[in-house]
């Protein structure tokens, strides 16, 4: 049984980290905020894209969630910037 999730990055976040998708290993259920912090710790570009100082939205299995939502192995977790209206 796989213990990974599929990460997806959209818009400016995808441009900054240079990836559209990536597999990410989990040992079990994990909050979105913990995964985000782990990704931001990968380096400067990751921190600029996903660091806590950034406004970032997350969706698990295509449903917008908050930082406390638990991600389960097999889920899809997407990060995207807030949509600005005009």
N, C-alpha and C positions, 0 to 999 in steps of 0.2 A: 504494500500500500504506500502510495506517495505521500510524503509529508511536505510537499511544496505547494506554493500558491503561484498564480501568474500575476505579475505586476504589469500594469499598463500606465504609460506616461503620455499626457496629451499637451498639445499647444506649446507654450513657452517652456514648460517643464521638460517636455521631450527634447526640445532644442538645447536646453542647458545641460541635460545629462547625457545626451547623445544616443538615447535608446527609446524605442517605442514599447518594447516588452522585455521582460526578463523573468526567469524563474527565481523563486526565493524560498529557501528552506525554512520550515517551521518545525519545532519539536512538539507543538500542540497549539491550542487556541491562544491567540496573542492579540492585544489591543492594537488598533490602527496607529495610535500615537507612538507606541513602542517601535513598530516597524518603521514609521516615518523617521523617528530619531536615529534609528540604526542606519537608515539610508543616508540621512543628512551627515552622519559622521564619516562617510566614505571619502570626503574631501571637499574642497572649496566649491566646485561646480554643484555638487549634490546639496551642500548647505545653502547655496544661493537659491536653488530650486525648491528645496523641501524643508529648510531649517524652520525652527519655531517662529522666527521673526517674519516669515512669509505667510501670506494668506493663501491657503491651499485647501481645496475641497477633496474629499475622498468618497469613493463609492465601492461597496462590496457587492459583487454580483449585480452590478448596474443599478444599485439603490444607494442614494446619497446617505452617508452615515457620519457620526461624530468620532472623535479621537478615542473614545472608550469602547467603541464597538469591537467585539471579538471577531477576529478573522480565523477561520478554520482551514486546515489543510484541504486543498482542492478548490478553494475559493479563488475568485478573481478580485484583485484590489487595484483600483485605478486612482491616480492622482491627477488633478487638473486645476488650473487657476480659476478663480471666481469669474463668472461671465459679467461683463459690464454692459449695461444698457445705454441707449442714447436717446 
